[in-house]
């Protein structure tokens, strides 16, 4: 019996996705992190005045070519929302199981907010937040972390996905720990690790959040091929 046949026998109450739509969502879940990463790495390469160890990715919005990073946030946000919808429709439904996908959807909206409220440069050439961007960033990292933790239970309840449950949970916990560390030891101006804000952020997204999201997206593609 093929996967599609097996899904058909489970009934609409358990799964509500269609193969073509879920494949689009799966590719969106892969493309979002990959395109976002390629974009900010390319920008950092050509902007010789940019210190990726000290400055967060969002600081690329500040300056003459900041629109590039704004577009990157928009693309990433839209693809994240598509990924969230696909994960919800592709996984077996469980009580309150919609919470994880909703949180991922909120993180996508937060990425759009990061584009709508970009960081800017002041008269001294220092990056600052004119309002709204910090809230968007806070929302993105918190909802992304909690989404992985919550979603891990739903992943574990689906036989076709259960092998990813432990990884999803571990990645979510790592993101939560990183979120707390960033908030206490990195982000405040007088924090001891403030000069390593860029590195800290990249460790979270490149070693925990993005790999977990890509793994879930690949499983979505394999399950619904």
C-alpha positions in Angstrom: 0.0 0.0 0.0 1.4 3.4 -0.9 1.5 6.3 1.5 -1.3 8.1 -0.4 -3.4 4.9 -0.1 -2.6 4.6 3.6 -3.6 8.2 4.2 -6.8 7.8 2.3 -7.9 5.0 4.7 -7.4 7.2 7.8 -10.3 9.4 7.0 -10.7 13.2 6.7 -10.8 13.6 10.5 -7.2 12.6 10.8 -5.6 14.2 7.7 -6.9 17.1 5.5 -4.0 17.7 3.2 -3.7 17.1 -0.6 -0.5 15.9 -2.2 0.2 18.9 -4.4 -0.5 21.5 -1.8 1.6 19.7 0.8 4.5 19.3 -1.6 4.4 23.1 -2.2 4.4 23.6 1.6 7.3 21.2 1.9 9.4 23.0 -0.6 8.5 26.3 1.0 9.7 25.0 4.3 13.1 24.2 2.8 13.4 27.3 0.6 12.6 29.7 3.4 15.6 29.0 5.6 17.9 28.3 2.7 17.2 31.5 0.8 17.3 33.5 4.0 20.7 32.1 4.9 22.1 32.5 1.4 20.8 36.1 1.3 22.4 37.3 4.5 25.7 35.5 3.9 25.9 37.1 0.5 25.2 40.5 1.9 27.8 40.1 4.6 30.4 39.2 2.0 30.0 42.4 0.0 29.5 44.7 3.0 33.0 45.0 4.4 31.9 47.3 7.1 29.5 44.7 8.6 30.6 42.6 11.6 28.6 39.4 11.7 30.0 38.4 15.1 28.7 41.6 16.7 25.6 42.6 14.6 22.4 40.5 14.2 21.2 39.7 10.7 18.5 42.4 11.1 21.3 45.1 11.1 21.6 44.4 7.4 18.4 46.5 7.0 20.3 49.6 8.1 22.0 51.5 5.4 21.7 52.2 1.7 21.0 48.6 0.6 18.8 47.7 3.5 15.9 47.0 1.2 17.6 43.7 0.2 17.3 42.4 3.7 13.7 43.7 4.0 12.8 41.7 0.9 14.5 38.7 2.4 12.4 39.0 5.5 9.2 39.2 3.4 10.0 36.2 1.3 11.0 34.2 4.4 7.8 35.2 6.3 5.6 34.2 3.4 7.3 30.9 3.0 7.2 30.3 6.7 3.4 30.8 6.7 3.0 28.3 3.8 5.2 25.8 5.8 3.0 26.3 8.9 -0.2 25.5 6.9 1.4 22.5 5.3 2.7 21.0 8.6 -0.8 21.3 10.1 -2.5 19.7 7.1 0.1 17.0 6.6 0.3 15.7 10.2 -2.2 13.5 11.9 -4.6 15.7 13.9 -4.4 15.5 17.7 -6.2 17.4 20.4 -4.9 21.0 20.5 -2.4 19.9 17.8 -3.0 23.1 15.9 -1.0 25.1 18.5 2.4 24.3 16.9 1.4 25.3 13.3 -0.3 28.4 14.6 2.9 29.4 16.4 4.9 28.8 13.3 2.4 31.0 11.4 2.8 33.8 14.0 6.6 33.5 13.5 6.1 34.1 9.8 4.0 37.2 10.5 6.7 38.4 12.9 9.3 38.0 10.0 7.0 40.3 7.9 7.0 42.7 10.9 10.8 42.7 10.9 10.6 43.9 7.3 7.9 46.5 8.0 9.8 48.0 10.9 13.5 47.9 9.8 16.5 48.8 11.8 18.1 52.1 10.8 21.4 54.1 11.2 21.6 57.2 13.4 23.7 60.2 12.7 26.8 58.6 14.2 26.4 55.5 12.0 25.1 53.3 14.8 22.3 50.8 14.3 19.1 51.5 16.2 15.5 50.4 16.4 13.0 53.3 15.6 10.2 51.1 17.0 8.6 47.8 16.3 11.5 45.7 15.1 12.6 44.4 18.5 9.0 43.3 19.2 9.0 41.4 15.9 12.3 39.8 16.6 11.2 38.8 20.1 8.0 37.3 18.8 9.8 35.4 16.0 12.3 33.7 18.2 9.9 32.9 21.0 7.1 31.5 18.8 9.6 29.5 16.7 11.1 27.8 19.8 7.8 27.1 21.5 6.3 25.9 18.1 9.0 23.2 17.9 8.4 22.0 21.5 4.7 21.9 21.1 4.8 20.3 17.6 7.1 17.5 18.8 4.1 15.9 20.6 2.1 15.9 17.4 5.0 14.6 15.4 5.4 11.8 17.9 1.8 10.8 17.6 2.0 10.3 13.8 3.7 6.9 12.9 5.0 8.3 9.7 6.7 11.2 11.5 7.5 9.9 15.0 11.2 9.4 14.2 11.6 13.2 14.2 9.9 13.8 17.5 13.0 13.7 19.6 15.0 16.0 17.2 12.1 18.4 17.0 11.8 18.6 20.8 15.6 18.9 21.3 15.8 21.7 18.7 12.9 23.5 20.4 14.5 23.3 23.8 17.8 24.5 22.4 16.0 27.5 20.8 14.3 28.3 24.1 17.6 28.1 26.0 19.2 30.3 23.3 16.3 32.8 23.6 16.7 33.1 27.4 20.5 33.4 27.1 20.1 36.1 24.4 17.6 38.0 26.5 19.8 38.0 29.6 23.4 37.8 28.5 23.5 39.1 25.0 20.9 41.7 23.9 21.0 44.3 26.7 23.6 47.0 25.9 25.5 46.2 29.2 25.3 42.4 28.8 28.6 40.6 29.1 28.2 38.9 25.7 26.7 41.9 23.9 29.6 42.1 21.4 28.8 38.5 20.3 25.1 39.1 19.5 25.5 38.3 15.8 27.3 35.0 16.5 24.8 34.0 19.2 21.9 34.6 16.9 23.4 32.7 14.0 24.2 29.7 16.2 20.5 29.5 17.2 19.1 29.7 13.7 21.7 27.8 11.8 22.4 24.9 14.3 18.9 24.5 15.8 15.9 26.2 14.3 16.6 26.0 10.5 17.8 22.3 10.5 14.7 21.3 12.4 12.4 23.1 10.1 14.2 21.7 7.0 14.0 18.2 8.4 10.3 18.5 9.0 9.8 19.8 5.5 11.8 17.0 4.0 9.6 14.5 5.9 6.5 16.3 4.6 7.8 15.8 1.0 8.7 12.2 1.5 5.4 11.4 3.2 3.3 13.0 0.5 5.3 12.2 -2.7 
